Amino acid sequence: MPIEKFTISRDDGAYECFPHLCRTSSGRILIAYRESNGHVASEFCRLIVRHSDDAGRTWSDRQVLADERREGGVMRTWNCPKIQQLADGRVLLLCDTYAYPPGEWGVENDARILLFFSADGGATFSDAVPTAVGGICPDQVLEMPDGRWLLATNRRDSDTDRLYQSLNVSRDGGSTWDDPADLAPGCDLDLDEASMLHLPDGEIISYERTDSGHPLQKLISRDGGASWEGPFATLNPAAIGMPIAGLTAHGLILITGRYGLPCQWRVDMSPQTWASRIAKRGIVIPKTSSSESNRRFIARVQRNTRMIETDTELVIGMGGTSIHTFAFLEPVESALCPDRSGQQGLLLPLDVDTSAYADSGYTGWVETDPGRFLVANYINDDAPLAQIRGYRFGLEDF
């Protein structure tokens, strides 16, 4: 039957983005997302939690965990939250945070992961708990049977400039962390956002974003994360954006994510339309003389007519291609197969953002009943700024 689409949140004065979902043992669904002035939060930034007790049909008022404004030229930015229920029943929300300026551009390693805990099912949260974990766009914590926490974050190799997934391990519930390790040392691909999944027989799959036209990549560990094979190409084309992977009640792997062609072309390429895209100030990259990493990044940006540059910033127009949001389904044996010829999968289109300012495809999902799914996604579409949209579908829709 048709996929059900509906609005979870729309505030035309805020850019609502990067949603993530979890379903607690009570059946309550929690959503975490960010409010800001654009895809890059350059003026204000809020970290939001809401809940639903009716499978996502209605949602509570906003609970604001952080509210930041750019004052005195500097702002703390909250980026990509993840929310989950831990094995001990507590709810954990984690998020990467960094100062703007310089922001994330070229200085990913300076970001830090902060933790919020809730002992009442997400009704209230602790103050933010700092960690030593660096990087941006974190995965949620993967709890292992031996008590370890595995956490993947996105970092940049200062020598090669390659983006890579850093594996961070805690043996005491997030209080302290081992030194980070590169999941795929020597890889020549940028693997810049990950979703890790612990499979029934003990293997770990890490699905990895790429932005170079390659399909979604994966790494496989058969020893609890000590070593990794890959990366291997998958059948899933939705690789431009963070994948969100999980096991379904039927023992299948569901991954939601974003796909867009690796180009900047629309039917309307007029200077007027590009000027309107730039005026949105969706991506603003400050120039920070005190940061060598920021200066290197600014120097690498290829200048074109789709941006404007001043002495203090680069402003890049968004919406240069349409953005598609997909769900992908595969059996476990396919996930463990390194060769694409032995893999299997099904692809379900959920939405497409064709607006002049298209930005979409960071998602979260939960299984509300066996074989029934709720996805949250952010999308511009018919709104002046990004909104949070929901989707309901079932296994029969694949």
Backbone hydrogen bonds, N-H to C=O, Kabsch-Sander energy under -0.5 kcal/mol:
donor,donor_aa,acceptor,acceptor_aa,energy
4,E,392,R,-2.1
6,F,390,G,-2.1
8,I,388,I,-2.2
9,S,388,I,-2.0
14,A,11,D,-2.3
15,Y,36,S,-3.4
16,E,14,A,-1.0
16,E,386,A,-2.2
17,C,15,Y,-0.5
17,C,34,R,-2.7
20,H,32,A,-1.8
22,C,30,L,-1.9
24,T,22,C,-0.5
24,T,28,R,-3.0
27,G,24,T,-1.8
29,I,52,S,-2.8
30,L,22,C,-2.9
31,I,50,R,-2.5
32,A,20,H,-2.4
33,Y,48,I,-2.0
34,R,17,C,-2.7
35,E,46,R,-2.7
36,S,15,Y,-0.9
37,N,44,F,-0.8
40,V,282,G,-2.9
41,A,39,H,-0.6
42,S,40,V,-1.0
45,C,68,E,-2.4
46,R,35,E,-2.9
47,L,66,A,-2.0
48,I,33,Y,-2.9
48,I,46,R,-0.5
49,V,63,Q,-2.2
50,R,31,I,-2.1
52,S,29,I,-2.5
57,R,54,D,-1.1
60,S,51,H,-2.7
63,Q,49,V,-2.3
64,V,62,R,-0.6
65,L,47,L,-2.7
65,L,63,Q,-0.8
66,A,47,L,-1.0
68,E,45,C,-3.4
70,R,43,E,-2.5
71,E,69,R,-1.1
71,E,74,V,-1.4
74,V,71,E,-1.2
75,M,100,Y,-2.3
77,T,75,M,-0.5
77,T,98,Y,-3.2
79,N,96,D,-2.3
82,K,94,L,-2.5
84,Q,92,L,-2.2
86,L,84,Q,-0.5
86,L,90,R,-3.3
89,G,86,L,-1.9
91,V,118,S,-2.6
92,L,84,Q,-3.0
93,L,116,F,-2.7
94,L,82,K,-2.4
95,C,114,L,-1.9
97,T,112,R,-2.4
98,Y,77,T,-1.5
100,Y,75,M,-3.2
103,G,99,A,-2.9
106,G,104,E,-0.8
107,V,104,E,-0.7
110,D,107,V,-1.8
111,A,108,E,-1.4
112,R,97,T,-2.3
113,I,133,V,-2.0
114,L,95,C,-2.6
115,L,129,V,-2.4
116,F,93,L,-3.0
118,S,91,V,-2.3
123,A,120,D,-0.9
126,S,117,F,-2.8
129,V,115,L,-3.3
131,T,113,I,-0.8
135,G,108,E,-0.7
135,G,111,A,-1.1
136,I,154,N,-2.1
139,D,152,A,-2.4
142,L,150,L,-3.0
143,E,141,V,-0.7
144,M,148,R,-2.8
147,G,144,M,-2.1
149,W,170,S,-2.8
150,L,142,L,-2.3
151,L,168,N,-2.5
153,T,166,S,-2.0
154,N,136,I,-2.7
155,R,153,T,-0.6
155,R,164,Y,-2.7
157,D,162,R,-3.2
158,S,156,R,-0.6
161,D,157,D,-2.5
164,Y,155,R,-2.7
166,S,153,T,-3.2
166,S,164,Y,-0.6
167,L,165,Q,-0.5
167,L,181,A,-3.5
168,N,151,L,-2.7
168,N,166,S,-0.6
170,S,149,W,-2.2
175,S,172,D,-0.8
178,D,169,V,-3.3
181,A,167,L,-1.7
183,L,165,Q,-2.7
187,C,184,A,-1.9
191,L,163,L,-1.9
191,L,189,L,-0.8
192,D,190,D,-0.7
192,D,209,R,-1.2
195,S,207,Y,-1.8
197,L,205,I,-2.6
199,L,197,L,-0.6
199,L,203,E,-3.3
202,G,199,L,-2.1
204,I,221,S,-2.6
205,I,197,L,-2.5
206,S,219,L,-2.6
207,Y,195,S,-2.6
207,Y,205,I,-0.5
208,E,217,Q,-3.2
209,R,193,E,-3.2
210,T,239,A,-1.6
216,L,236,N,-3.1
217,Q,208,E,-2.1
218,K,232,F,-1.8
219,L,206,S,-2.1
220,I,229,E,-2.2
221,S,204,I,-2.7
226,A,223,D,-0.9
229,E,220,I,-3.1
232,F,218,K,-2.5
234,T,216,L,-2.2
239,A,237,P,-2.4
240,I,258,R,-1.3
241,G,239,A,-1.2
244,I,256,T,-2.1
246,G,254,L,-1.8
248,T,252,L,-3.0
251,G,248,T,-2.0
253,I,330,E,-3.0
254,L,246,G,-2.6
254,L,252,L,-0.5
255,I,328,F,-2.6
256,T,244,I,-2.0
257,G,326,F,-2.0
259,Y,324,H,-2.8
263,C,261,L,-2.6
265,W,320,G,-1.0
269,M,267,V,-0.9
274,W,270,S,-2.2
275,A,271,P,-2.2
276,S,272,Q,-1.9
277,R,273,T,-2.0
278,I,274,W,-2.4
279,A,275,A,-2.2
280,K,276,S,-0.8
280,K,277,R,-0.7
281,R,278,I,-1.9
282,G,277,R,-0.5
283,I,316,I,-0.9
284,V,282,G,-0.5
285,I,314,L,-3.3
287,K,312,T,-2.9
288,T,286,P,-0.6
289,S,287,K,-0.6
291,S,288,T,-1.6
292,E,290,S,-0.6
295,R,291,S,-2.0
296,R,292,E,-2.3
297,F,293,S,-2.1
298,I,294,N,-2.6
299,A,295,R,-2.0
300,R,296,R,-1.3
300,R,297,F,-0.6
301,V,297,F,-1.1
301,V,298,I,-0.6
303,R,301,V,-0.6
307,M,304,N,-0.9
308,I,315,V,-2.1
310,T,313,E,-2.7
314,L,285,I,-2.5
315,V,308,I,-2.6
316,I,283,I,-2.5
316,I,314,L,-0.5
317,G,306,R,-2.7
319,G,358,A,-0.6
323,I,353,D,-1.8
324,H,259,Y,-3.1
325,T,351,D,-2.6
326,F,257,G,-2.5
327,A,348,L,-2.3
328,F,255,I,-2.9
329,L,346,L,-2.6
330,E,253,I,-2.2
332,V,251,G,-0.5
334,S,331,P,-0.6
335,A,331,P,-1.6
336,L,332,V,-1.7
337,C,334,S,-1.2
342,G,339,D,-1.8
343,Q,340,R,-1.5
346,L,329,L,-2.1
348,L,327,A,-3.3
350,L,325,T,-3.1
351,D,325,T,-1.5
353,D,323,I,-3.2
354,T,352,V,-0.8
358,A,355,S,-1.6
361,G,378,Y,-1.2
363,T,361,G,-0.6
364,G,376,A,-1.7
366,V,374,L,-2.2
368,T,366,V,-0.7
368,T,372,R,-1.3
369,D,372,R,-1.0
372,R,369,D,-3.1
373,F,393,F,-2.9
374,L,366,V,-2.6
375,V,391,Y,-2.4
376,A,364,G,-2.8
377,N,389,R,-2.5
378,Y,362,Y,-1.0
379,I,387,Q,-2.3
380,N,359,D,-1.0
383,A,380,N,-2.3
387,Q,379,I,-2.3
388,I,9,S,-2.7
389,R,377,N,-3.4
389,R,387,Q,-0.6
390,G,6,F,-3.7
391,Y,375,V,-1.9
392,R,4,E,-2.1
393,F,373,F,-1.6
395,L,371,G,-1.8
397,D,394,G,-2.0
398,F,395,L,-1.6
